[in-house]
Amino acid sequence: MDHPDFEKSLPHVLVDSVEYVSGSVVTRSILSQNTGSVSLSSFDLGEIQAAKYSPFDHLIEIIEGEASITIDDQLNTVETGQAIIIPAHVKHWIKADKRFKMISTHIKSGYEDISI
């Protein structure tokens, strides 16, 4: 699926492409294909992405601020310029102890066990 806001073959300043909204998580899709997706999100202070499992590995890169990311009950603080890989089939959640923006990438190989 093409996203006209993110024209291919042109540079984009992603940190400026999503705004903070009070009391909200805002997500914009950058790319979405059958083989995976890339999205951009902003989390306002105190917002939480509920605990979940994914059948795919999930790369999160913090592009502004600081996120608290819990993976299999292990708390990680991920800061601007840092990234973390959430393994497939592992319980995880994301919390904004401070406001932050992130790029989220899912890659689907087609061989994942999606029975959960």
N, C-alpha and C positions, 0 to 999 in steps of 0.2 A: 504494500500500500504506500503510495506516495503522499508526502506531507508538504504542500506548497509553501508553508512558512519556512521550511528548511530546504531550500533549493539545492539540488545536487551540483557538485563541481564549484561551489562558492564557499568561502570561509564564513563561519558564524561565530559570534561571541555568545556561547551557550549560557554563561553565568548571567547575562543580561536578557536572556530569552524567556525567563520565567520570573514572575514577581511573587513576593510574599503576600499572603492574604491572611488577615487576622483570624486566628482560631481555625486555620485550615491547612490541608496539604493540597498543593496544586501540582498536577502532573500533565506534561505535554509529551506526546509521542514524537520522536525524531524519525525513527524508521520502524517499520513493522512488516515482517515477512513470515512465511511459513517456517523458516529456519531460525527465527529469533526476533528480538526486538531491542530497541534502544529508546529510553525515555529520560526525560529531564523532570526533576521534582523539586519543589521548595516545601519545607516543613516549618511552620511557625512554632514559636516557643511552646513547649508542652504537648505538641501533637505526637501521636503514637500510631504506627502501622501495626495493627493487631498481629499477634503471633500466628504464624502460618508455616506450611511446608510447601516446597516447590519440587517438581520432578526434574528440574534443571539446575545446573550451577548458575550462580547469579553474581555478577561483578558489580560492586558499588564503588564509585569514585566520588569523593566529596570535593566539590568545586568552590564552596564557600561555607565557612562556619565549622561546626563540629557536631558529629552525630554519635549517639550511643546505640551500638548495634549488638544485640545479644544473639549469639549463635550457640545452640545446644547448652543453654544456661551459663555460657561464658560471656561476660560483658566486655566489649571492646569500645574504646573511644577512638573514633576515626576523624582526623582533622583535615583541613584544606590541603589538597595535594596528595592525600593518601587514598588508598583503595583497599578493599577487602573482598575476598571471594567467599560467598556463602555456598557450601556444598549442597548438592541435591539431597532431598529427603531428610533434611535436618531442620528442626524447629528453630525459628528465628523471628525477631521483631526489631523494629527501629523506633527510637525515641528521640525527640528533640529537646534535650536539656538546654540547648541554645538553638537559635534559628540556623538552618543550613539549607544548602542546595546540593543536589547529587545527580549524577548520571548513572542510570541503571541499565545493565546489559544482560540479556538472557540469550544464550546460544543453544539451539536445539540440534542435536546430532541425528535424531531419528531413532536412536538406540536406547533411549532412556526408559526406565521402568516407570510407567505413568499409572501404575495400579493403585497408588495411594489416594 
